[in-house]
Amino acid sequence: MNVEHRVTVEERGSFSTARCTCGWHAPARRSRDKSRRDAAAHQAEHTPDAH
């Protein structure tokens, strides 16, 4: 089964969270930069030839 991974960073108040269409989500962060890094790491993990 091939699941598409589209990652976004959502902001709620002073927190942001990386979320993916596959159901994955990172912990809420105060650092938007850290949320973007969480998203990029998840995306890279599920991109062919990224290893």
C-alpha positions in Angstrom: 0.0 0.0 0.0 1.5 3.3 -1.1 0.4 6.2 1.1 0.9 9.8 -0.1 2.7 12.0 2.4 1.8 15.7 2.3 3.1 17.4 5.4 1.9 20.8 6.7 2.6 22.9 9.7 -0.5 24.2 11.6 -0.4 27.0 14.0 -2.7 27.4 17.1 -1.9 30.3 19.3 1.8 30.2 20.3 2.2 26.5 19.2 2.7 24.8 15.9 2.4 21.2 14.9 3.6 19.3 11.8 0.9 17.0 10.4 0.8 14.6 7.5 -2.0 13.2 5.4 -0.9 9.7 6.5 -2.1 10.4 10.0 1.3 11.2 11.5 1.8 14.3 13.7 4.7 15.7 15.7 4.3 17.1 19.2 3.2 20.7 19.5 6.2 23.1 19.5 6.6 26.7 20.5 9.4 26.9 17.9 7.9 27.1 14.4 11.4 26.3 13.0 11.4 23.0 15.0 8.0 22.1 13.6 9.2 22.8 10.1 12.2 20.5 10.8 9.9 17.8 12.1 7.9 18.1 8.9 11.0 18.0 6.7 12.3 14.9 8.5 9.0 13.0 8.1 8.8 14.0 4.5 12.4 12.9 3.8 11.8 9.6 5.6 9.0 8.7 3.2 10.5 10.1 0.0 11.9 7.4 -2.4 15.7 7.5 -2.7 16.0 9.8 0.3 18.1 7.3 2.2 
